[in-house]
Each structure stands twice: as structure tokens, then as C-alpha cells.
Amino acid sequence: MSWETVIGLEIHVQLNTNSKIFSGASTSYGSEQNTNTSLVDLGYPGVLPVLNKDAVMMAIKFGLAIDAEISRRSIFARKNYFYPDLPKGYQISQYELPIVQGGSLEIKLNDGTKKVIGITRAHLEEDAGKSIHDKFNNETAIDLNRAGTPLLEIVSEPDIRSAEEASSYMQQIHQLVRYLKISDGNMQEGSFRCDANVSVRPSGQAEFGTRAEVKNINSFRFVENAINYEVERQIERLENGNEIIQETRLYDPDKDETRPMRSKEEANDYRYFPDPDLLPLEIDQETIDKIKNLLPELFEEKVIRYTEDLKIKPNDAEEIAKNMQIAEYFEATLDHFDNDPQLVTNWILSEVIGVLNRENIEINAFQIEPTQLASLLSRIEDNTISSKIAKNLFNQLLTSDETVDQMIKQQGLEQITDEGSINEYVAEVLNEFSDQKDQYLAGKEQVLGFLVGQVMKRTQGKANPKMVNELIINQIKK
């Protein structure tokens, strides 16, 4: 039998606010356990929640970016369940009237095809605390630093049909929230994670199959692996005559498998009801319009500007633009070097990103400032140094406080551009390697690179390579 996969993602985005969604406690990551808490977060009786305005503004910004409807009136509800890391016994969320309704996002797959994924809603809610199972023997520790952290939960339509589509969609959401600067999207710190609702049905069947929800997936690779495993598991059960149980499952990346966590709750199991301590959230059109006018240039717009205005190769433009922080570094470099945007692009995609990958760091931790890179490229552009020497200086800049010009002067690296001096080196090389000279005259043009290399070796890389190339050809043909 042929099977069709049906997937919906619920992505939880931790918002970039300084304080929690209903209290003044800090949201900073990495503090000592249970220090970023307040009486509100701890669920003390008699305390009242106060809504964080910044969280609301960020939710509106996201909704506008996906062409969704911003609810002029939304309601906060209590989602009731009992768990050790939820001290109040309920989670404040939004249910029937979320702040963002509808919208869509276009994804691009590895083969270049595009697909639009519908978004059902995005709603505000508070995060729960964290249960720690490996700190004490036979005991679970509770850290409530995360309790009350503002989340935006983004719920997709069941439009996703493969693990690849799910990963692409998740990456697009991740890119968008970072572009909007409403979240740092740090998966290792739990700022960006998703639950995947997975089901299968016979191809052509309209009715959905019974779904399983795989919880708290925090990487693009894991979401693909978890979905692929879950799809195979469900198909195998159905083909063996068994039923799919609606349940919540966890993905174990070490064993590359999902396993049962608990039976899946329905919405009525949570006994949602409007929170009596929070008034309905009313948003005026003026606020919505103001936020809309302040939306930043997003990925697609940036790629168009890079290719059309800056004349950057389309694939390179996408590579630069897909990471907002890389794009900002690129544009900051162009502020000081606008002669050749493609040259800046080439260096960032090869040298800069090479260092980031090697040292496993983000661009904000990169040692070379945009002004330094611009200065280095300027010295290539005005023929002061060659590209080879520039790469050597680039590596030195990773650990040095000196400027590019100081390094060039102290190390005597100025490029040789005097035609007479270079001609002397060319004559020496052609005299020593007369066989290669004859091979070039016989039509073996690839030996030219060898001869150029010999001249560059004698000049310690200081000769202008373009001039060397031209002068060798001139002397050979005399």
C-alpha cells in the first residue's frame, strides 16, 4: 500500500524580552537555579500577573511578517494540568482568541521547488520550569528560572508532507524570528524548539490518520530524523494490522528513535477557561500600523536588493542573506568598502564563514571587525598587497590588535608593481625553466601557472600576479 505522511508543527519561540511575560523577573540564561524568579512565577497566592507589553509587540511583528490577521481583541486563558515544574497548577496561554490568526510561509526545498505552508495561529503563553533528572540520585530537581518566560507558539496547518519539508519550514521560521529580532533562536538554550504532530494515511484518503505528537525537538536534523522514524513506525504498525495510539512521544537522538511519554491529551482535558486575573488584550489599529511601518527588510527583499542593486551572484546573495547576523556584518563592511560588493561576498563566504565553522562560533563572536576586513580588501583593491598576502594577514588579524596598514608596513609586504623589477624576475624564471617556456609555445598553456608561481616564489608573494601573468606572456612571445 502507498502511504501519505501528514505533519503539523508547533514551534515554541522564546521572545527577546528582558523580563518575563507576567512578572518583572529576569529572562537571562545561565543564572543559578531558582534565582530568576518572583512570587508570580512561583505561584504564590494573592499575587497578580501583569502583561509584558514588549512580548505583545513582538507577537504583532511576527503576525504582520507572515501576512496574518492581528486580533484587535484576544483573551488569555488558563491551561490546567499538574506537573512538578508548573507551580501554579496551570499555564497562562491563549486558546479560543489568539493574538495572531492565519498567515502563511513559503518554503524552498533542496531541489529548488517552493511550497506554501499555512499557519493556523500564533499565540502568547508562559513557559514552564525545567525538571532536571540527572543532578541527584533517584530524585528530580526543579529549576523555575524558565517559568514565566514569554513564548510565541506558532501552529502550522497540516500542510507538511515530508521530513524535508518540516525541516525547511522550521528553518524558515527560525530565520524569520531572527530577522525580526524577536528571538535569538538559540536551540541549545531552548529558545527555539518544536513539537511535531505526525500521522500517515493511505494515499488518496481525505481523512487524517491518528497522530502522535513528538515533543521538544531542538534541531533541524533531529526534526527530520524523528519524523522519518515515526513515519516508518506508524506504517509498520498499520501494515501489521495494528492501530496507531494517539499519544505524546519523545525523540531520543542517541538511539535515533521515538518512545512513548504519555497518552495524548485533547484540549478539553486541559479545562481551558479565561484567566480571571487578566483583562482581554485590546490592540488599536494605530499600534498595528506603527509596527508594520517599522518592519525590517526581510530575506527575500534582501536577496533581491543584493542581486539587482549590488550585482551579487544569486546563490551568493542567498547564502549571505539567510543569516541575519552575517548579512549585518556584510553590510557593515560595505559601509567602509563599496568598490566591489562581490569581493566582500567572496571573502565572507570563504574566509569568514570558514573561521566561524572551524571555531564553532557565531558572527558576533568573530574577532575581525567589519572595518578591519574593509581595510584589508581596500589594500587588495589598490594593489598594495596580493590576495595571497591578504589571506595571511587575515589569519594574523584573528589574534592581533594591529591595523592592516601597520602589519603591511612592519612586515614590508607592499606589493611589487614596478614593471622593470618584475621583468627581471620573469627573465630569471624563463631562463631557468626553458623547457616549460617551449611547452607553452607548443600550445601547453597550463604551464603558465607554474611559471607564474615561480616568479611569485622569488618575490615572496609580493609581485602583482596579474602583472606577472602579462609580463611572462610578453617575454615568451618576443
N, C-alpha and C positions, 0 to 999 in steps of 0.2 A: 504494500500500500504506500502511496505517496502522501507525505505529511507536510503541513504548512505550520511554521512557527509564528506565534503571535506574542509580541513583547511590548510592555509598557514600562517606562522608567519613572521612578520618583526620586528626584535629585534633591539632596539637602545641602543648601549653601549657607555657610556661616557668614553673616554680614559684618562688614568692617566698621563696626561701631566701637567707641571707646568704652561704653558701659553696656550693661545687659538690657534686654528688651523691656523689663518691667521693674528694674532696680538700678541703683547707682553703682553697683559693684563692677569692678574692672573685668574686661574680657581678655586681658593679656594672657598669652600662652606660656606655660612652663613654670608658673608660680608654685610655691609649696602647696601641698594638698590642703584643700578646705580653707584657703586664705582669701580667695576672690569670691567671697560670699557675703550676703546680707541677710537680715531677718526675713526679707521677702523670699529670697532664694531658698532659705531653709524651711519655709512653710510655717513660720510661727503664727499662732492665732492672733487675729486683730490687725495684722499688717495689710496694707492695700497696694496693689500694683499700680505703677504709673507708666504709661506707654512712652517708649523712646521714639521721638519724632524722626531722628535720623534713619531708623530702621524703616519707617513708613516711606520716607523719601526715596530710599534705595529700592524698595519694592516697586514703587511707581516708575522709577527709572527703568527697571528691568521690563516691566509690562509695556512701556512705550517702545522699547527696543525690539520687542517681538510683535508689535502691532496688535496688542491685546486691548481689551476693554478695561479701563480702570474704574472700579466700582466707586461711585460717589459716596456710597454708604456700605460699610462692611461691619461684620459682627465677630467679636472674639467669643470662643466657646471653651468649655471645659471638657477635655477628653479624659474620661475617668478610667484609670487602671492602677493596679498596685504592683510596685516594683521597688526594691530597696534604694535605687538611685533617684527615685521620684518622691521627695519628702512630702509634698502636698497631697499625694494620692491622686493627682490629676495633672494634666499638661494643658496649659493655655495655648490654644490653637485657633484656627478658623475653619469652619465646616461648611455651612449652607451658603454663607455670603462671604467669599474670599475677596481680597483686595484686587486681585488680577484674574480676569476670566478670558479664556480663549487665547488666540495668538498662534503663531507657528514659527518654525525654524527650518531653513533649508540646509541639508547636509550634503557633503560631497564624499563619494566613496573612492576606494583606491583605483578603480578603473575609470574614474573621471565622471561617472554618472551622478546626477543630482536627484534628490528626493526631498519633498516637503513633509516634515513631521508636525502633526498638530499638537498643540499644548492645551490641555483641558483647563488648567488653573495654576496659579502660584499664590500661596498663602503664607502669612507670617505665623510663626509659632516660637515657643521657647524650647531650647534643647534640654534634655535630661542630664543628670550627672553621669558619672562613669564608674562602673563596677570593675574592680581590679582583683583578679583571681590568682595571681602568682606572687603576691607580696608576702603572704603569711600562709603557713601550712594549714590546710583544711579550713581556711577562713577566707571570706571575701571582704575586701576593703572597699569603702565608698569614698570617692572624691567628688565633691559638689562644686568644684571650681567652674565646671562647664554648665551646671544647671542655670537656666535662665539666659544663656547666650542666644542672641537673636538668630533665627533661621528663616530662610525663604525656601519653602518646599515647592518644587516645580514638578508638576504631574503631567506626563505626556499622554496623548491619546494612544490606544493600542495599535499604532501605525507601523511599528518596527517589526521587520520580518527576518532579521538575522542578527547574529552576534556582532558582525562587522558594522551593521547599521547602528546597533546600540552603542558601540564604542565611538563611532563617528559622531552620533548625536551628543553623547556625553562630553566629547572633546569640544564640540561647538558651543555647548552651554558653558563649559569651563572657560573657553576663550572669551565668550561674551561677558561673563561676570567680571573677568579680569580687565577687559576693555572698559567696562563701565565703572571700574574701581569700587565695586560694592563688596568684593570679597578678594582675599589673596589666593583663594583656591588651593591652599596647601593641603594636599591629600595626606601627607604623613602626620600632620597635626589634627586631622579630622575636619578641616574646614570645608571639604568638598567630598561627599560620599553619596552613594545611591542605593536604592532598593530596586531589584528587577522582578517584575511580575511576568512569569514565563508560562506559556501553555502551548499545546500543539493540537491540531485538528486535521482531519482528512482533507486533502486538497479539494477545493471547491465547496466545502461545507461553510455555510454562513454563520452557524452558531459557534461561539467560542468554546474551547475546551476548558476543563478545570485547571486553574492556575496554581502555581506555587510561587511564593514570594521569597527571593533570596536577598537577605538583609546585609546592609552595611558593607558594600563593596567600595574600596577606596583606591582603585587604579583602573586605567583603561584596559590594561592587559587582563586584569582579574575579571572585569565585567565580561570580556569575550570568553575567557576560559570557563567561568561559572555558567554562563548561558549555554555554551556548547555542551558542557557536561549535563546540565539539567534537561536540555532537549533530548539528548541521547537516552537519559534515564527514563524520561516520560514515554518516549517512543517504544523503548524496550518493554516497559510495563504494559502498555496498551497492546502491543503485538503478542504478548504472552497471556492476554486475556484478563489482565488486572486493571483496576481502576486507579485514577490519579486522586490522591488525597489532597484537599485544599489545606495547605499548611505553610508555616514560615520555616525557611531553611537558612543555614549559614554556609558560606563558602570557605573551605579550608585550602589555602594556596599551597601548603606544604604537600598535601595529599592530592591536590587538584580534584576535589570532589565537593559536592554539597551534602549536608546531612540535616536531619530534622532538628528543629529548635522548639516549636510548639505548634498546636493546631491553629490555623488561620482564623483570626477574629473578623467578624463583619462589623460594619460601622455601628450597628445598634448594640453590639457587645460593649462598646465604649461609653454608652449612655451619654452622648453629647447633649449639652444644653448651654444656652447663652451664659457667659460669665456675669454674675450679678455685680461684680466689683468694677467692671469696665463698661463705659458708655459705648454706644455704637460709634464707629470711626467715620466721621464726616469729612470728605475731601472736596474742596471747592475747585471749580474749573480753572480759576486763575493759577492755583498751585500746580495743577497738571500742565498747563500751558508753559509756565515758567520752567519746569523741569524739562519739558520737551525741547524748549529753545536752548537748553544747556547740554543736551546730549552730545557726547563726543563723536568724532569721526570713527566709524566702526570698520571692521575688517574689509568688507567688500569695497567700501568707499576708499579706503586707504590703498588697496591694491590698484584700483582704477587710477588714482592720482599718481601713484608711483610709476605705473606703466605709461600713462598718457603725458603727464607733465614732466616727470623726471627721466623718462625713456629707459626705465629699467626693464630687463627681461622679465616676462610674465611669471615664470616659475620662481625666479629670484625674488620678485616682489611679494609673492605669496609666502615664501619662506621667511622673509623679514617681517611681514605684517602679521603672521599667525601668532607671534608672541608680542604682546603689547609693550613689555619692558624692552625687548630687543628693538622694536620699532622706535621707541622713545630715544634709545641710545643712538640709533641710526640717524634720526632727525637732529639730535643734539650735535652729532659730528658734522652733519651738513650745514649747521649754523655757522661753522668755522671753516668749512671746506665745501664749496658748492660747485667746484670746477667740473667734477666728473662723478656724479652720483653712483654710476655703475662700479667705479673703482672702490668707493666706500662699501658698496654692497658686497663686492668680491672679498674684501678683507674681513668683513664681519662674518660672512658665511663660512669662510675657510679658517682664518686665524682666530678670530674672537670666539666663535662658537666652538672651535676646536679646543680652546683652553677651558671653556665652560664645561664641556663634556668630559675632558680629562680630569679636571679638578672637582667635578660634580657640584658646581655652584651655579647660582642664578646671576643674571647680569648685574644686579645691584651690588653684588659682592666682587665684581670684576675689578682688577687692580688698575687698569688703564682708563683714565678719564676720556670722554669724547674729545676734549680739547687736545689731549696728547696724541690721540690717533689722527686727528685732523692735521696736527703739526707734522707728524710722520709722513702722511700722504702728500702734504704740500712739498716736502723735500724730495719726494719721488717726482712729483709733477714738474718742479723747476730744475730737475736734473742734478740736484746736489748729491743725491745718493741713488744707487740702483735698488731695484726691488729685492735683490738678494741681501744686500746690506740692511735694507729696511726691515726684513724679517728677523735678522739678527738683533737689531735694535729693539724690535717689538718684544722679543723674549727678554731683553735686558730691562725694558720698562716694567715688566711684571714684578720686579724686585727692587727697582731703583727709584729714587726721588728726583733724579736729574732730568732736565728737559731734553728733548730730542736734539736741539741745537747744541747744547752743552756736550752731549755724547759725541756728536759728529766732530766738534772742534777738538775735544780732548783726545779722541781716538784717531784723528786725522783721516776721516772717512769720506772727505769730499770726493765726489765722482770726477774722474778724469774726462774732460770733454774737449781737451785740446787735440785737434786733428793730427798735428805733427807728432805729438807724443804717442798717440795710439798707433799711428802708421809705423813707428819704429818697432813696437811690439808685434804688429802684424807681419812685418818683414821677417823678424826673427822666427816666428812660428812657421811661415810658409817656407823658409829656407830649411828649417829642421824637419818639417813634415812634407817634403816634396812629393812623396807617394800619394798622400791624401789630396794634395793640390792637383796632381794628374788625374786622380779618380774623379774629382769634381769636374774637371774639364772634359772628362769622358762621359759625363752625364749622371754621375752618382752624387746627387745634390745633398743626400743626407749627411755626408761627411762635413758639410758646412758647420753643423752643430758642434762637431768635435773640434774643429779649428777655432770656433768662437770660444769654446770652453778653455782651450789652451791659452788664448790671449787673456781671458778673464782671470785665469790662474796666475799668470805672470804679473797682472796688475792688482792681485789680491782682491779681485771683485770690484775694483774701483772704476774701471773703464765703463763708459756708457755702452750697454750691449747693442743698442740699435746702431750706434756709430761703428762699433766693431764689425757688425754684420755687413754693413755697407762697404766699409773700407777693405775688408777681406775680399769681397767680390770684385771691387775695383782693381785691386792689385793682381788678383788671379787673371783677370781678363786683359791686363796690359800686354 
